[in-house]
Amino acid sequence: MIVFDKETIKNLEHLNKINLVNSACGYKSANLIGTKSKAGISNLAIFSSVTHFGSEPAIYGFVLRPTTVRRNTYDNIKETGIFTLNPVFEEKISDAHHTSAKYTDETSEFDKTSFTEEYKENWNAPFVKNAPLQIAMKFLEEVHIKANGTILILASVEKIHVRKEMVSEDYFINLSKGKIAAISGLDAYSVPEKISRFPYQRPKK
């Protein structure tokens, strides 16, 4: 096996370093976060750090890079208090990845991709139309991570919209039926297939 110790990793060329470290931790969720500024400009950005923080109450969180430069997603969430989560799906992977491009504050990624804004029940943050899963989120709190200047955003799940055929009898959402993608590293996408589910495990007697 190849061994990368802490000092070796530190001295790698920048792009090689982030490729190595970002891919070593495994597959990550691929989500498009939709927001809208108070000025009415929509924003769509891909994130690979969305994760579950609890089910009662239902809370998800994601990590933002340091705000040493303007972050439209962060600014819009702090201004309005709401956003949407839209998992990346197979037929739109290329456009989803393009939302990582740095556009001006006055430019909406919806205008630079084939994605279409969709609004539901007076929720003034855009969903991705035709996404097989759409989640309305409400900002709760932010946690500043001193170790590297990043920010953890925690938000409550307000409403889940999901295609009927993806929901099992026990309310498990089968993401593979929606061809939901995952990210490895910064730019490698996979569409996983469900292999198995197992019952709740108890200690062996």
SVG drawing of the C-alpha trace seen along z (x, -y; Angstrom):
<svg xmlns="http://www.w3.org/2000/svg" viewBox="-49 -44 55 61">
<polyline fill="none" stroke="black" stroke-width="0.4" points="0.0,0.0 1.1,-3.6 1.4,-5.6 0.7,-9.3 1.7,-10.7 0.7,-14.1 3.9,-15.8 3.7,-14.3 0.1,-15.4 1.0,-18.9 3.7,-19.2 1.7,-18.0 0.8,-20.4 -2.5,-22.1 -4.7,-20.4 -3.2,-17.0 -3.7,-17.5 -7.4,-18.4 -8.0,-15.5 -6.3,-13.0 -8.0,-14.3 -11.5,-14.8 -11.6,-11.3 -10.1,-9.4 -13.1,-9.8 -15.4,-8.0 -18.6,-8.7 -20.5,-11.9 -23.9,-13.2 -24.4,-15.4 -26.9,-18.2 -28.0,-21.4 -28.8,-24.1 -31.3,-26.6 -31.6,-30.1 -32.9,-33.5 -31.7,-36.9 -33.9,-39.7 -33.2,-41.4 -35.0,-38.5 -31.9,-36.8 -32.0,-33.1 -28.8,-31.0 -28.1,-27.3 -24.9,-25.7 -23.6,-22.2 -22.5,-20.9 -21.0,-17.5 -21.2,-18.0 -24.9,-17.7 -25.6,-15.2 -28.1,-14.1 -27.9,-15.5 -31.0,-14.0 -34.5,-12.8 -36.5,-14.2 -36.5,-17.0 -35.4,-16.5 -32.1,-18.4 -29.7,-18.4 -26.4,-20.3 -23.8,-21.3 -20.4,-22.9 -19.5,-26.2 -15.9,-27.3 -14.6,-30.3 -16.4,-33.6 -13.2,-35.4 -14.9,-35.9 -18.6,-36.5 -20.7,-33.3 -24.1,-33.8 -25.6,-30.7 -24.5,-31.8 -25.6,-35.4 -29.0,-34.4 -29.7,-31.9 -28.8,-34.5 -31.0,-37.1 -34.1,-35.0 -33.7,-32.0 -34.7,-29.4 -33.3,-27.2 -33.9,-24.0 -32.0,-20.8 -32.3,-19.0 -30.1,-15.8 -28.2,-15.6 -29.7,-13.1 -28.1,-11.2 -29.5,-13.1 -28.3,-16.5 -24.9,-15.7 -23.0,-17.9 -25.2,-21.0 -25.1,-20.2 -21.3,-20.3 -21.3,-23.6 -23.1,-25.3 -19.7,-25.3 -18.5,-28.0 -18.1,-31.4 -20.6,-33.8 -21.3,-37.4 -23.8,-38.1 -26.3,-39.4 -26.2,-36.1 -28.4,-33.1 -27.1,-29.6 -30.5,-28.7 -29.8,-31.0 -26.5,-29.3 -27.8,-25.7 -30.8,-23.7 -32.3,-23.7 -35.6,-25.4 -36.8,-27.2 -39.9,-25.7 -41.8,-27.3 -44.1,-25.4 -46.7,-26.7 -45.3,-30.2 -41.8,-28.8 -39.7,-31.6 -36.6,-29.6 -36.3,-27.8 -36.6,-24.0 -35.0,-22.3 -37.9,-21.4 -38.2,-17.7 -35.7,-16.7 -37.0,-13.3 -36.5,-14.6 -36.9,-18.2 -36.6,-19.3 -37.6,-22.7 -35.1,-23.8 -35.2,-26.5 -32.0,-27.9 -31.5,-27.1 -27.9,-28.0 -24.3,-28.2 -21.2,-26.8 -17.9,-28.4 -15.2,-25.7 -12.0,-27.3 -9.6,-24.7 -10.0,-25.8 -12.5,-28.7 -15.3,-26.8 -19.0,-27.2 -21.4,-24.4 -25.0,-25.4 -27.7,-23.5 -31.3,-23.6 -34.7,-22.0 -36.5,-19.9 -39.7,-21.7 -41.2,-19.6 -40.0,-16.7 -41.3,-16.2 -40.4,-12.8 -41.6,-10.7 -44.1,-8.1 -42.3,-5.2 -39.1,-5.9 -40.9,-5.5 -41.0,-2.0 -43.8,-0.7 -41.7,-1.6 -41.0,-5.1 -37.4,-4.4 -36.5,-6.5 -34.8,-4.3 -32.5,-6.9 -31.4,-4.4 -35.0,-4.5 -34.5,-8.2 -30.9,-7.7 -29.5,-10.0 -25.8,-10.6 -22.9,-10.6 -19.6,-12.5 -16.1,-11.1 -13.5,-13.8 -14.5,-17.1 -15.5,-16.0 -16.2,-12.3 -19.8,-11.2 -21.4,-7.8 -25.0,-6.6 -25.2,-3.9 -27.6,-0.9 -29.2,0.4 -27.7,3.8 -29.2,4.8 -31.1,3.5 -30.7,5.2 -32.9,5.2 -32.0,3.4 -29.1,5.2 -29.1,6.5 -26.3,8.1 -25.8,11.8 -26.6,14.1"/>
</svg>
